[in-house]
Amino acid sequence: MQLVPVSLTYFLEVARTGSVSEAAQTLNVAPSAISRQIAKLEAGVGVPLFVRHPRGMTVTDAGSRLLAHARRSEAESAALVDELRTGRGADVRSVTVTCSEGFARRVVPGAMADFRRAHPDVTFRLDIVHRQEATRRVAEGIADVAATYAMGPQHDVRVECAVVIPVAAIVPAGHELAGRERITLAELCAHPLALGSAGTSQRELFDIGAQLEGITVRPALVCDALAPLYEFVRRGGGVALVGDLGDLDEGTEGVVHVRVDHPVFRQREAQVQTMLGRRLPWAASQFTELLVARLDRRA
């Protein structure tokens, strides 16, 4: 059951896919039906909502504003329908969180555990995804809150908190760099190195820094998951680069963390994000405040 008007449902799908035909296939309706609803919606508001291109459609400025409203409406109506169907009220509280993997290691699950000690009736769902996907899920109302990295201004979500998080090298215990407080990018690159893939923000900044320093690097390992990086270093395969979201303070068996000092890494922020204009339910709002406090302490 949908509480959102059919015209907005069609508008949302065309905005998501960029195509009337793809939206029709997803919604299992005729393309002409979608075109009529979009035309009716544009006539009603009195301005174009899409720019038509030979190979697709993109939202106009007005369409972008309507898109934010439609996403909020869809998220709130879905929550209401679920509550009506299940008979659950405000006494049953759940929070959907999405985050990139660095936040999933300690920050987010630790905050969840602490939150549940104070509010044992609250339940969580945690989805670990790439940084852009985390932002998309919050923007589209799939998740209540995201903890992720970002570079540059964010226009599709509300940024509740943004802090620059240092990066660190993971080195084996007893390694020649293990006793250092900080190392340079050149010192890091003098050793076999494990890095994330080219699509990750940290790898993008590393590549920029290496280019600025005139350093050519052929990684010994490329992997986006943290657990293999730690095991690779622990077994003496080399050193790895990670974000410092608390590991330096808490330590990990068999490895040591050393800060990597280069200005290029200050271009990346750790952010807590929520949907623009949405009034979060109590549990999600309170948990968001807790995440913001945790990140502020890392700054």
Secondary structure in CASP SS format (residue, H / E / C, confidence):
PFRMAT SS
TARGET T0000
AUTHOR 0000-0000-0000
METHOD secondary structure of the structure
MODEL  1
M C 1.00
Q C 1.00
L C 1.00
V C 1.00
P C 1.00
V H 1.00
S H 1.00
L H 1.00
T H 1.00
Y H 1.00
F H 1.00
L H 1.00
E H 1.00
V H 1.00
A H 1.00
R H 1.00
T H 1.00
G C 1.00
S C 1.00
V H 1.00
S H 1.00
E H 1.00
A H 1.00
A H 1.00
Q H 1.00
T H 1.00
L H 1.00
N C 1.00
V C 1.00
A C 1.00
P H 1.00
S H 1.00
A H 1.00
I H 1.00
S H 1.00
R H 1.00
Q H 1.00
I H 1.00
A H 1.00
K H 1.00
L H 1.00
E H 1.00
A H 1.00
G H 1.00
V H 1.00
G C 1.00
V C 1.00
P C 1.00
L C 1.00
F E 1.00
V E 1.00
R E 1.00
H E 1.00
P C 1.00
R C 1.00
G E 1.00
M E 1.00
T E 1.00
V E 1.00
T C 1.00
D H 1.00
A H 1.00
G H 1.00
S H 1.00
R H 1.00
L H 1.00
L H 1.00
A H 1.00
H H 1.00
A H 1.00
R H 1.00
R H 1.00
S H 1.00
E H 1.00
A H 1.00
E H 1.00
S H 1.00
A H 1.00
A H 1.00
L H 1.00
V H 1.00
D H 1.00
E H 1.00
L H 1.00
R H 1.00
T H 1.00
G C 1.00
R C 1.00
G C 1.00
A C 1.00
D C 1.00
V C 1.00
R E 1.00
S E 1.00
V E 1.00
T E 1.00
V E 1.00
T E 1.00
C E 1.00
S C 1.00
E H 1.00
G H 1.00
F H 1.00
A H 1.00
R H 1.00
R C 1.00
V H 1.00
V H 1.00
P H 1.00
G H 1.00
A H 1.00
M H 1.00
A H 1.00
D H 1.00
F H 1.00
R H 1.00
R H 1.00
A H 1.00
H C 1.00
P C 1.00
D C 1.00
V E 1.00
T E 1.00
F E 1.00
R E 1.00
L E 1.00
D E 1.00
I E 1.00
V C 1.00
H C 1.00
R H 1.00
Q H 1.00
E H 1.00
A H 1.00
T H 1.00
R H 1.00
R H 1.00
V H 1.00
A H 1.00
E C 1.00
G C 1.00
I C 1.00
A C 1.00
D C 1.00
V E 1.00
A E 1.00
A E 1.00
T E 1.00
Y E 1.00
A E 1.00
M C 1.00
G C 1.00
P C 1.00
Q C 1.00
H C 1.00
D C 1.00
V E 1.00
R E 1.00
V E 1.00
E E 1.00
C E 1.00
A E 1.00
V E 1.00
V E 1.00
I C 1.00
P C 1.00
V E 1.00
A E 1.00
A E 1.00
I E 1.00
V E 1.00
P E 1.00
A C 1.00
G C 1.00
H C 1.00
E C 1.00
L C 1.00
A C 1.00
G C 1.00
R C 1.00
E C 1.00
R E 1.00
I E 1.00
T E 1.00
L H 1.00
A H 1.00
E H 1.00
L H 1.00
C H 1.00
A C 1.00
H C 1.00
P C 1.00
L E 1.00
A E 1.00
L E 1.00
G C 1.00
S C 1.00
A C 1.00
G C 1.00
T C 1.00
S H 1.00
Q H 1.00
R H 1.00
E H 1.00
L H 1.00
F H 1.00
D H 1.00
I H 1.00
G H 1.00
A H 1.00
Q H 1.00
L H 1.00
E H 1.00
G C 1.00
I C 1.00
T C 1.00
V C 1.00
R C 1.00
P C 1.00
A C 1.00
L E 1.00
V E 1.00
C C 1.00
D C 1.00
A C 1.00
L H 1.00
A H 1.00
P H 1.00
L H 1.00
Y H 1.00
E H 1.00
F H 1.00
V H 1.00
R H 1.00
R C 1.00
G C 1.00
G C 1.00
G C 1.00
V E 1.00
A E 1.00
L E 1.00
V E 1.00
G E 1.00
D C 1.00
L C 1.00
G C 1.00
D H 1.00
L H 1.00
D H 1.00
E H 1.00
G C 1.00
T E 1.00
E C 1.00
G C 1.00
V E 1.00
V E 1.00
H E 1.00
V E 1.00
R E 1.00
V E 1.00
D E 1.00
H C 1.00
P H 1.00
V H 1.00
F H 1.00
R H 1.00
Q H 1.00
R C 1.00
E E 1.00
A E 1.00
Q E 1.00
V E 1.00
Q E 1.00
T E 1.00
M E 1.00
L C 1.00
G C 1.00
R C 1.00
R C 1.00
L C 1.00
P C 1.00
W H 1.00
A H 1.00
A H 1.00
S H 1.00
Q H 1.00
F H 1.00
T H 1.00
E H 1.00
L H 1.00
L H 1.00
V H 1.00
A H 1.00
R H 1.00
L H 1.00
D H 1.00
R H 1.00
R H 1.00
A C 1.00
END
